[in-house]
Every structure is written in structure tokens, then in C-alpha cells.
């Protein structure tokens, strides 16, 4: 026997409201929760989740190449909206050279570096930063003392069993990330 499929349409609340309106159910027979749901209806259902598109701009590759070549330039004032960071200035100058098309694509990155250095921007490569850190560490290196002979009769040492040396470990060298993307091909308009 085929039954009504109307129960699959609408919520229990809407079906109960229909029964009350039509007189199929008396007001005194309504469930306790009906008045609560009528006074405080549930929030609407959020739209179903959709995949977020992977947004990638051509200047992102310029930023990656800049970050792989140069070390962190230091602190940036985020509250000051007028001052651009070194990376923002670099990308802006690179895009400006790209728009002018006065510089060949293979020399555009180097020319941007040269122009910014002429403007007084301090660009330090990872190698230069490492050399400066090694030089600084060499100048301020503290000679490690040899462990002294300990007297087992000393009351401060008698209860200890081992002495831990606090020598700093050797830093691991950074591996260079190679960029296999031609940055300028990203700016070309599709044919």
C-alpha cells in the first residue's frame, strides 16, 4: 500500500503547524516543545561547504624568489600603512620593470636588486648573513673550560653522579631551494 510521502517534505514543526491550522490537531494536544520552538526558532542552516580555490598570483613567485635569495630584512611596522616592507618594495619595482618591458626577462630580477640597492635599501643574501654570523661568533667565542678535577670529599659534589656539559651543537647548513619556474612566463597573457 502506497502511503503519503508528504512527511519527507518540511520539518516536524512545519507539519505540526499545518495540522494545527487545519484543525486536525487541537491546540491543547500540541506537544510541549512546540511553543518553545515557535518562540525561539532554530538558526538557519549554513550553506554547504565548498572547496576553497587555490589562489595564486604571479607576484607570489617573485616573493618566493626574493625570500629564497635574501634573508629577513628585519622588523616591519604593521601599524604604519604608508611604509612598505622591503619585500613589498621589491615586488612593486619588479612589476614596474615588467610593465615597462625595458629590461629583458632574464635580467629583471638582478636589475631590480641593483635599483633598490642604489635607492639605499639594504638587501642581504643568506650567504652574507651566514658569513656575518660566523664572523661575529668567531670574535666572541668563549673558550670552553676543561672540567676541573672534582674532590669526592666535597659535600656539594658528593651526591652528584654525573656532570652535564652544555656545549652548543653545530648548526645545520641551510639547503638552497631552487626555483624551476620562469617568473616572467606567469605575466604573459594567454593566447
C-alpha positions as CSV (number, residue, x, y, z in Angstrom):
1,X,0.0,0.0,0.0
2,X,1.4,3.3,-1.0
3,X,1.4,5.9,1.7
4,X,1.8,9.6,1.6
5,X,5.3,10.9,1.0
6,X,4.4,14.3,2.4
7,X,6.2,13.6,5.7
8,X,9.5,13.8,3.8
9,X,8.8,17.4,2.9
10,X,9.3,20.1,5.6
11,X,10.3,19.8,9.2
12,X,8.2,18.3,12.1
13,X,7.5,21.8,13.2
14,X,6.0,22.9,9.8
15,X,3.9,19.7,9.6
16,X,2.6,20.2,13.1
17,X,1.8,23.8,12.3
18,X,-0.2,22.6,9.3
19,X,-2.1,20.1,11.5
20,X,-3.0,22.8,14.0
21,X,-4.1,25.3,11.3
22,X,-6.3,22.7,9.5
23,X,-7.9,21.6,12.8
24,X,-6.6,18.0,12.6
25,X,-5.0,18.6,15.9
26,X,-6.4,20.6,18.8
27,X,-4.4,23.4,20.5
28,X,-4.4,21.6,23.8
29,X,-3.0,18.4,22.2
30,X,0.1,20.1,20.8
31,X,3.5,18.9,22.3
32,X,5.3,20.9,25.0
33,X,8.2,21.8,22.7
34,X,6.0,23.4,20.1
35,X,5.6,26.7,21.9
36,X,9.4,26.9,22.7
37,X,10.3,26.3,19.0
38,X,7.8,28.8,17.9
39,X,9.2,31.5,20.3
40,X,12.8,30.6,19.6
41,X,13.1,29.2,16.0
42,X,16.4,27.4,15.2
43,X,19.1,29.3,13.3
44,X,19.1,28.8,9.5
45,X,21.3,26.1,8.2
46,X,24.7,27.3,6.8
47,X,25.3,26.8,3.2
48,X,27.2,23.6,2.4
49,X,31.0,23.8,2.5
50,X,32.6,24.2,-0.9
51,X,36.3,23.8,-1.8
52,X,38.3,27.0,-1.5
53,X,40.1,27.8,-4.8
54,X,43.8,27.8,-4.7
55,X,44.5,31.5,-5.4
56,X,48.0,32.1,-6.7
57,X,49.1,35.5,-8.1
58,X,52.1,35.9,-10.4
59,X,53.8,38.2,-7.9
60,X,53.8,35.3,-5.4
61,X,56.5,33.7,-7.4
62,X,58.6,36.9,-7.3
63,X,58.1,36.9,-3.5
64,X,59.3,33.3,-3.3
65,X,62.3,34.0,-5.4
66,X,63.1,37.1,-3.2
67,X,62.7,35.0,0.0
68,X,64.9,32.2,-1.3
69,X,67.6,34.8,-2.3
70,X,67.6,37.3,0.5
71,X,67.3,36.9,4.3
72,X,64.7,38.5,6.5
73,X,65.3,42.3,6.4
74,X,64.1,42.8,10.0
75,X,61.1,44.2,11.7
76,X,58.3,46.0,9.8
77,X,55.8,48.4,11.3
78,X,52.4,46.9,10.6
79,X,50.5,49.8,12.1
80,X,52.1,52.3,9.7
81,X,50.2,51.7,6.4
82,X,52.3,54.2,4.5
83,X,55.6,52.4,4.8
84,X,56.1,49.4,2.6
85,X,58.3,46.4,3.7
86,X,61.4,45.6,1.7
87,X,59.7,42.7,0.1
88,X,56.7,44.9,-1.0
89,X,59.1,47.5,-2.4
90,X,61.0,44.8,-4.3
91,X,57.8,43.3,-5.8
92,X,56.5,46.7,-6.8
93,X,59.7,47.6,-8.5
94,X,59.8,44.2,-10.3
95,X,56.3,44.7,-11.5
96,X,57.1,48.2,-12.6
97,X,60.0,46.9,-14.7
98,X,57.8,44.2,-16.1
99,X,55.2,46.8,-17.2
100,X,57.8,48.9,-18.9
101,X,59.3,45.9,-20.7
102,X,62.6,47.9,-20.9
103,X,64.5,45.2,-19.2
104,X,64.8,41.6,-20.6
105,X,63.1,39.0,-18.6
106,X,66.3,37.1,-17.7
107,X,67.9,40.3,-16.2
108,X,64.8,41.7,-14.5
109,X,65.5,40.2,-11.0
110,X,69.1,41.4,-11.0
111,X,68.2,44.9,-12.2
112,X,65.5,45.2,-9.5
113,X,68.2,44.3,-6.9
114,X,70.6,46.8,-8.4
115,X,67.9,49.6,-8.5
116,X,66.8,49.0,-4.9
117,X,70.5,49.0,-3.6
118,X,71.0,52.3,-5.4
119,X,68.0,53.7,-3.6
120,X,69.6,52.7,-0.3
121,X,67.7,49.5,0.5
122,X,69.8,47.0,2.4
123,X,69.4,43.6,0.8
124,X,71.4,40.9,2.5
125,X,71.6,37.4,0.9
126,X,71.5,34.3,3.0
127,X,75.2,33.7,2.4
128,X,76.2,37.2,3.6
129,X,74.1,36.8,6.7
130,X,75.7,33.4,7.4
131,X,79.2,34.9,6.9
132,X,78.4,37.8,9.2
133,X,77.1,35.4,11.9
134,X,80.2,33.2,11.6
135,X,82.5,36.2,11.9
136,X,80.6,37.5,14.9
137,X,80.6,34.1,16.5
138,X,84.4,33.8,15.9
139,X,85.1,37.2,17.6
140,X,83.0,36.5,20.6
141,X,83.7,32.8,21.0
142,X,84.3,31.8,24.7
143,X,86.8,29.2,25.2
144,X,85.4,26.1,26.9
145,X,87.0,25.4,30.2
146,X,88.3,21.9,30.8
147,X,86.4,20.2,33.6
148,X,88.2,20.6,36.9
149,X,89.2,17.6,39.0
150,X,86.5,17.1,41.5
151,X,87.1,16.3,45.1
152,X,84.9,13.4,46.1
153,X,85.1,14.6,49.7
154,X,83.4,17.9,48.8
155,X,79.9,17.9,50.4
156,X,78.4,19.8,47.4
157,X,79.7,17.2,44.9
158,X,79.4,14.0,46.9
159,X,75.7,13.5,46.0
160,X,76.1,14.1,42.3
161,X,76.9,11.3,39.9
162,X,77.3,12.9,36.5
163,X,78.3,16.3,35.2
164,X,76.5,17.6,32.1
165,X,78.4,19.7,29.6
166,X,76.5,22.5,27.9
167,X,78.3,22.7,24.6
168,X,76.1,24.2,21.9
169,X,75.5,21.9,18.9
170,X,76.7,22.7,15.4
171,X,74.0,24.5,13.3
172,X,72.9,22.6,10.3
173,X,73.6,24.3,7.0
174,X,70.6,25.5,5.1
175,X,69.9,23.9,1.8
176,X,69.2,26.2,-1.1
177,X,65.8,25.9,-2.6
178,X,65.9,26.0,-6.4
179,X,63.2,27.7,-8.3
180,X,62.3,25.9,-11.5
181,X,59.5,28.3,-12.5
182,X,60.2,31.0,-15.1
183,X,58.6,34.0,-13.3
184,X,58.1,36.1,-16.4
185,X,56.1,33.4,-18.1
186,X,53.4,33.9,-15.5
187,X,52.9,37.5,-16.5
188,X,52.3,36.7,-20.2
189,X,48.7,37.0,-21.3
190,X,47.1,33.7,-22.5
191,X,46.8,33.4,-26.3
